[in-house]
Amino acid sequence: MNFKGRFSLAVFATLQATSPIGRCAEDSAVALPPGIQAVWDLNKAYRESTVTRERICLNGLWQWQPADARSEQVPEGKWGWFKVPGCWPGITDYMQKDCQTVFAHPSWATQNFGGLSAAWYQRKIAVPLEWTNRHVVVCAEYLNSFAAVYVDGQKAGEIRFPGGELDLTAVCRPGSTHLLSVLVIAMPLKGVMLSYGDTFGAKQVQGKVERRGLCGDVYLVVRNDYGGVTKASAGYVRNLPTLVSSGGDTGKAEQNPREGLSEPQEDFHRLCPDGARPKRHRSRWRI
């Protein structure tokens, strides 16, 4: 293989592709500038491990390109590069500035990223052989707003705002390398919203998402079980709880993130010797 010219600028990865999909994806990506590398070797990635679980960070440069929100097939070419985590560029105001560089493919380099509503992400993952007979999960800690996850070109499941986990045990074999592709769609809460920026009254404006894309860390997680579920199946999803106002002045949440969790109870007989009742203290300061 000739490593001169284009390949000297291409992605640096020690992972060997085990499928034609993986080889085509890497060859079809635009060349990175000198000195910039996309390292996909999980042995060099940040990781945390305990007796029952382990997670490996998938942050870094991913292949990236704008997409149609209705697309259902992973692209075979025209890949650029973008960092994970990171908000999509194009929305710049007094509160937010572009902080990540897009290494664009020439076919879409002139596109306006400010109006972008969907984009594809892609990278290769090597599942360690020692993860045999354990549950393999991909975790997105902050997603805005919807993600369809594909493994080797086949849809494995979905993750929704603000983040969550998707079980990949049935589609990821320990000791093999797979192509992980994610279609991320930015969905506003409402298509049409009221703007009160005008002093003379409100006006209708199109709804938008300020911070779009994979905006939080992404991990590949392995564990012995999850909450007593012993049989793994592709498509298992655990989304993080979302607080949604039910309208009116009550501000009641439709889902309580602490629902089902027991509150700690203090044993006052243990804290107070001889069964004495705790004393109440009153401040002498008054407002």
Secondary structure, DSSP 4 states (H G I P E B T S, - for coil): ---STHHHHS----PPP-SHHHHHHHHTBPPPPTT------GGGS-EEE-SSEEEEE--EEEEEEE--TT--S--SS-BEEEEES-PPS---SSS----S--B--TTTTTS-GGG--EEEEEEEEE--GGGTTSEEEEEESSEESEEEEEETTEEEEEEETT-EEEE-TTT--TTSEEEEEEEEE---S-SEEEE--STT--EEEE---SS-EE-S-EEEEEES-BTTB-S--TT-EEEPP---B-STTT--BSS-TTTTPPPP---HHHHSGGGPPPPP---S---
